[in-house]
Amino acid sequence: MVETILTKRPPLRRFFLLKPNQILKSEMKQKIACIAIVVKDYDEAIEFYTSKLNFALLEDTRLNEEKRWVLVSPPGSDGCSLLLAKAANDEQKSRIGNQTGGRVFLFLNTDNFERDYQSLISKGVNIIRKPSVEPYGTVAVFEDLYGNLWDLIEPAK
């Protein structure tokens, strides 16, 4: 009986990494426009991302007395941006700096690892893991002003 069950198993599926231009075409077109990151204060977060990481401030719109729509993006990016979202209650405040339970949260690709790594160091950004060369590229882990972990990656060619 065990033999019968094993012979009727479906074949294993294999998954391959696709480049964006290899994704199957369809009528539907979607993209992730922004990712929210919970912050303590809008202005200190803007200062960190624009001064330490060289991000551009794309938008800063006041929605009401307490809430703003603040978008920042890495230099040269035409993709997903970060929405800086100020914590509005104790539950949200508890997530500041640890939105992923201690795992790396965001992945910042670069075309020049050494340039950007040295920039992080010169601007006093805390490096958590020194650079290493991995099969997927050169990577180092740093933290933002609240402790969220980021990978700086120059993908392997």
Backbone hydrogen bonds, N-H to C=O, Kabsch-Sander energy under -0.5 kcal/mol:
donor,donor_aa,acceptor,acceptor_aa,energy
5,I,1,M,-1.9
6,L,2,V,-2.3
7,T,3,E,-1.9
8,K,4,T,-1.0
8,K,5,I,-0.6
9,R,6,L,-1.1
22,Q,19,K,-2.7
23,I,19,K,-0.6
23,I,20,P,-1.0
33,A,31,K,-0.7
35,I,81,S,-2.1
37,I,83,L,-2.7
39,V,85,A,-2.3
45,A,41,D,-1.8
46,I,42,Y,-2.8
47,E,43,D,-2.3
48,F,44,E,-2.0
49,Y,45,A,-2.7
50,T,46,I,-2.5
51,S,47,E,-2.5
52,K,47,E,-0.6
52,K,48,F,-2.3
53,L,48,F,-1.2
55,F,49,Y,-2.8
56,A,73,S,-3.3
58,L,56,A,-0.9
58,L,71,L,-2.2
59,E,71,L,-1.6
61,T,69,W,-2.2
63,L,67,K,-2.7
64,N,67,K,-1.8
69,W,61,T,-3.1
70,V,68,R,-0.7
70,V,84,L,-0.6
71,L,59,E,-2.2
71,L,69,W,-0.5
72,V,82,L,-2.2
73,S,56,A,-1.9
77,S,74,P,-1.7
81,S,33,A,-2.0
82,L,72,V,-3.0
83,L,35,I,-2.6
84,L,70,V,-2.7
84,L,82,L,-0.7
85,A,37,I,-2.4
85,A,83,L,-0.8
86,K,84,L,-0.6
87,A,39,V,-2.5
93,K,89,N,-2.6
94,S,90,D,-2.0
95,R,92,Q,-1.5
96,I,92,Q,-0.5
96,I,93,K,-1.1
97,G,38,V,-0.5
98,N,95,R,-2.3
101,G,98,N,-1.0
103,R,100,T,-1.2
105,F,149,L,-2.9
106,L,149,L,-1.5
108,L,106,L,-0.5
108,L,151,D,-3.4
109,N,107,F,-0.8
110,T,153,I,-2.5
116,D,112,N,-2.0
117,Y,113,F,-3.1
118,Q,114,E,-2.4
119,S,115,R,-1.7
120,L,116,D,-2.1
121,I,117,Y,-2.2
122,S,118,Q,-2.7
123,K,119,S,-1.5
124,G,121,I,-1.7
125,V,120,L,-2.6
127,I,125,V,-0.5
128,I,126,N,-0.6
128,I,141,V,-2.6
129,R,141,V,-1.9
132,S,139,V,-2.1
134,E,132,S,-0.6
134,E,137,G,-3.0
137,G,134,E,-1.4
138,T,154,E,-2.1
139,V,132,S,-2.7
140,A,152,L,-1.6
141,V,129,R,-1.7
142,F,150,W,-2.2
143,E,126,N,-2.1
144,D,148,N,-2.1
147,G,144,D,-1.1
149,L,103,R,-0.5
150,W,142,F,-3.0
151,D,106,L,-2.3
152,L,140,A,-3.0
153,I,108,L,-2.5
153,I,151,D,-0.6
154,E,138,T,-2.4
156,A,136,Y,-2.3
